[in-house]
Amino acid sequence: MSGSGDDEHLKPATRLVRGGRRPEWTGPVVNPPVWRASTHLYASDAERRGAGKSNTDGQFFYGRRGAPTQWALAEALTQIEPGAHGTVLYPSGVAAIAGCLLAVLKPGDRLLMADNAYDPSRSMATGLLKRMGVETTFFDPLDLDAYRALFAEPARAVWLESPGSLTFEVCDIPALSAIAREHGAVSMIDNTWASPLGLAALSHGCDITMMSLSKHVGGHSDLMMGSASAGARWYRTLRRTAQDLGQVVSPDDAALAARGLRTMGVRLEAQTRAALRIADWLGHQPQVARVLCPMLPSAPGHELWQRDFTGGCGLFGFVLASDDRMAAARVVDTLDLFGIGYSWGGYESLALVTSPQDYRCVMPSPDRAGPAIRLSIGLEDPDDLIADLAKALAQMETA
């Protein structure tokens, strides 16, 4: 099999299996071997000079530019991202966020960032970018008129996330990116929640799409990695910036990510089904004031989700019907089948107390101010997870 040819006609599930498996990278085996190497050797000095001029995946040069293990993963990710020319790998999701922002922004630029963005993205805007002379304006991604008005002052880039971190609002990605393009701004999106299987971000107007591979792609909570994909123009800039910063991923981690990628589709389908069932159940519990899950037909923004997304995942949140700020902690502490920890997208379920109101400066959330919990639904039987949640919610009545 070629695994690297013109596979545009193939369905996403087939691309997940075939992607990046070129014969010259795999040889007679199924998976690309783990190439651990810093030094690449040449047959002659002329060959060395020629390699230096060809800065592309597939060309041996030096370990920082990768080898077949990393190239195969990057190519497979490109093949599942409609509209992508190439993909750059980073040692973590946050490194990928930094790589995107630093590739686009320079001192004196202005960044517009959605107010419901992932906290490390916000911290980067108010920390690293501020120190290098980039101004950040946070905006409500649900208010298109107010967003458009922000371009009265020049803006270099827009950072989006949909659904929003912690509160899971769905924004109109095509409209937001189109407005940015009208005003000469670059639109970037953190697409970790949906992945390319759930949202073709470039096809919906974004210039650059990134995701944390530590989540769905890895799928087993045992690696840290990020990626950014783009069309030809921005891919070259992303690649050069990553190389200037010395960004490189371990071949061992790249092999783990490639292995996880092959089963990501079936895992996402199973986790989405379970999450929908559990979210619907939570919506009927008296201890729950609101379920934050855009996949539910009753959720605000569901129409946009249904229009733009082709799949979901197991991550959503809910707000307790309680004025007791410690109620969420007691619920989480009572759970047996949910681990308490950061990240998500692994095979195991997780629960995390959240405080969305602490991470907003523009978006109003008066009806979401109660104790909140974020759930990442894994591959356990949903009946067992529901029973565990029922037991934990019941203790609220006796606390």
N, C-alpha and C positions, 0 to 999 in steps of 0.2 A: 504493500500500500504506500502511497506517496505521503498522505497526511499533510501536505503543504501546497497542494495545487489549488485550482480554482474551485473552491467548495461552496460558492455563494448559494448554490441551489439546494444545499443540504440543510436540514432542520437543525435547530440548536442542539438537541440531544446528540445528534450524530457528530456535530462539530466538537462537542465536549470530548467525545471518544477519540476522534481522529486528530484533533489540533496539535500541532507541534511535533508530530511523530515522523519527521523526515527520515528516510533510510540512512542518510549520511550522519544523522545524529543518534539513531537507535541501533544501527547495524542489524544483526539478526534477532534482536530481542524486542519485546513489546515496549518497554519503557526506556527513555533516554538514560543511559548510565550517569552516575554522579561523577562529574569531572572536577576533581579538586586540583586547582593549579593556580599559582600566581604567575610563574614564568611560562611563556609560550616560546618554543624554539623555532628557528628558521633554518632552511637549508642553505641560505646564502644571505649576504648583506643586501643584495638587490631585492630579495623577497621580503626582508625586514622593512626596507624603505617603502615598498609597495603596500604592505599591510598597514603602515601608518597612515597612508592616504585614503584608505577605504574604511571609514568609520561606520560600519554596519554590522548587525548581528549576522553571524555566519563567517565572519572574518577573524581568525585568530590574531591577536595582537599582544595583549597583556591581561592579566586576571581581572582588572577592574572593568574591562569591557565584556567580561563573561566568557562562557564556553557553552557547548551544546546543552548542558542542563538548564542554564538560565535562558538561553535563546529559545529552547523548545517551549518553556513556560510562557515567555513573552509572546511568542508567535501564536500559541493556543489562545491566550487572552485576546489578542488582536482579532483572531478568527471568530470569536463569539461576540465581538463589539461592532455592530453595523456602522460603517462609515469610518472606521479607524484605519490609519495607515501604519501605525506601530504602537507599541506599548513599552513603557519604561518601568522597571522594577525598583523598589525601594525597601530598605530594611525594616520598615514599619509603616502602618497607615499614616501616622502623624508625619513621618518623613516624606510620604507621598504628598500630603497636604502642603508641607513646606516647599517641596520641589515644584509643585504647580505654582504657588504664589510667587516664589522667587524667580521662576522662569518668566513670569509676565510683568511683575511690578518692579519699579525702580524708585529711588528717592524722589519725592515730590509728587508721586502719583496718589490717586485717591481710589480706594476700594469700597464697594458697596457689599455688605455681608448680611445675609438673611439673619434675622434676630433669633431664629430657632436652630441655628447651626450648632454642631458638636462643640462641646466646651473647649477642647484643645484648638479648634479652629479659631474660636473667639480669643483665646489666650494668645495665639500667635499674632492675631491682628492688633491686640492691645499691648503686646510685648515686643516681640522681635520686629514686626513690621513698623511699629511706632518708632522704635529706636533707629531704624534705618530711614526714617523720614517719610513713611507712607501713612496717609490719613485714612482712617476707616470710619464709614458711616453705616450704622446698623439700620435695617429697614424691615418693615412688616411685609413678607412676601405674599400675603393675601390681599394687600391693598395696592392694586395696580396703578391707580391714579396717583397716590402718594409716591410710589416707586418711580413713576415716570417723571414726576416733578423734581426728583433728586438729580436728574441729569441737567438741570439748569446750571449746575456747576459741573465741569468736566470730571468724568470718572473713567479710569483705565480698565477696571475689571469688576465683575460681579461674582460673588461666591454664593452658590445655592445648595440646598439640601432638601430633598423631598422623598418620603415624609420627613418632617422636621424632627430633630433629635429630642427625645424625651416626651414631646407632646404630639408628634406624629401628624401634624397638619400637612395636607397635600397642596402644593402651589401649582399654578399654571405655568409649567416649565416652558412650553413653546412661546407663550406670550412674554414672559420675563426675558428669555434669551433674545427674542425678536426686538424688544425695546432696547436691550443692551446693544445689539448689532446696529440699530438705527443711529445710535449715538457713538459708535466707534469703540464700544467696550467689549472686552473678552468675557464670555460667560463660562464659568467653571462650576462643576457640581460634584458633591460628595454623593456617590451612588452606591454606597456600601449596603444600604438596606435592601434594595431591589436587585442589585447586580445587573449586568447586561441581559440576563435571562428575564428579568422583570421590567426593565426600563431601558430602551435603546436611547441613551441620553444624547448621543451625537446626532442621531436621526431626528431628535426632537428639538434641535437647535443649539445645543451646547457646543462650545469649542473644545473643551477639555473635560474628560470625566475621570474621576479617581475613585478607588475603593480600597478598603483595608482587606487584604487577602487573609489576614489573621482570622477573619470571621467565616463567611460561607465557603470560600475557596479552600482554606485549610480544613475547616470542618471538624477538627479533632482537638482544638485548644492546645496545640503543641508547637505552634510556630508564630513568628511575627514577620509580617511583610505587607507592603502596599504596592499599588500600581497606578499608573496614569496612562490613559490612551487618548489619542487625538488624530486629526487629519495630518497630512504631510507637513504643513507649515508649523504647527505647534508641536508636533512630535519631534521635529529636529531641534526646536528650542528646548523642549523638556529634556531630551537626551543630552544635549550639550551642557545644560545647567547641572544635571545630575552628575555628569562626568567631572565638571569643574569642582563640584562639592565632594568628589570622591565617593559617591554613593554606589554601593555594590551589595548584592545579597549573597548569602552563603549557598553554594551548590547543594548542600544537604537539605537546607530549607526549601530551595527551589524544587527539589525532587519531591518533598513532602507536599508542597502546594500543587504540583502537577498531578500527584496521585489523588489529592482531594478534589481537584477540578473534575476528574472523570466521573465522580459520583455526586457532584454538587446538584445536578438537576433533580435526581430522585430524592435527595435529602430535602431540598427546598420544597418539593411537592408534598412530601410527607409532613414536614414541619408547618407548612402553610395550612394544610387540612386540619391538623391538630390545633393550631393557633386559632383558626376560625371557630372551631367547636368550643374551645375553652373561652374565647372572648365572648361568644354568644351566651354561654352559660353564666359568665360573670355579670353580664348585663342584666340578668334576671335575679341577682342576689340582692337582698335588702341592705347589705353592708357596703354595697358598691354604688357610688354616686354617678360615675361616668366611666365608660370604657373608651380608651384612646386607641382605636384600631381602624385605619382607613379602609380596610378590606370589608368591614361590615356595611351592609346596605344602608343602615341608619346613621352612619357616621358622617359628620360634616366633611366635605371634600371627596366623598365616595364617587361622585360623578366624574371628577377629574381623574381619580385613580382608575376607574373603569375605562375611561377614554384613553389614557396614556400608558397604563401599565399592562403587562402581559403576565405578571406573576407577583407573588408576595413573598413573605418569609415568616418566621416564627416570632418576630419581635414586636411587642406592643405594650401598652401600659394601661393602668386603671387608677382611678381616684376613689378613695374610701369616703363613705358618708359618715364622717366623724370630724369633730373639732379638736380631737386629741392629736397633737403633733407626733406623739410616740406610737400611735396606733399602727402605722405602717411597719415600724421596726418590730413590733410584737408579732404581726402577721408573718413577716419574713422569718423571724427567729423560730416560729412554730413549725414552719415547713420542713418536711423530711426529705422530699424528693427533689427539691430545688436547691442547688448550691447558691451561696452568696458570693458574688464576685463580678468583676467587670468583664467586658467583652460580651460576645454572643455569637450565634451562628454555629456553635459546636453541636456535637451529638447529645450533650447533656443539657438539662434545663437549668436555668439560673433565675434568681429573683434579686432585685436591687431596689432599695429605697431611693427615691429621687425627690428633688426639690426644684421643679422647673422654674418657679418664680425667682429663684436665685440666679438664673442664667438668662434673664430677659431685661432689656432696657427700653424696648419700643412696643412690643406686642402686648396687648392687654390679655389677662387670663383670670378674670375674677371668678369664673365658674370652675377653675382648675386649681384653686388654691388649697384644696384639702390635701391630706397625706397621700402621696402617690407612690406607686410601685411599678417597676418595669419588669416584664417577664420575657425571657428568651426560652421558647419552647423547643425542646430537643426531640429525641426519637423515642422517648418512653411512651408507653400506652397512655393515650389521653384520659382514659377512665381513671387510671391511677393518679394522674396529675390533678384531675378534678376533685377526686376524693381528698387528696392532700390539701388542696386549696379550701375545700369545704370545711375541713377540720380547723384550718388556721383562721378562717373568717369567723367560725363559730365561737372561737375564744374571745372575740371582740365583745360578745354579749355578756361574757362572764368576767371580763377584766375589771 
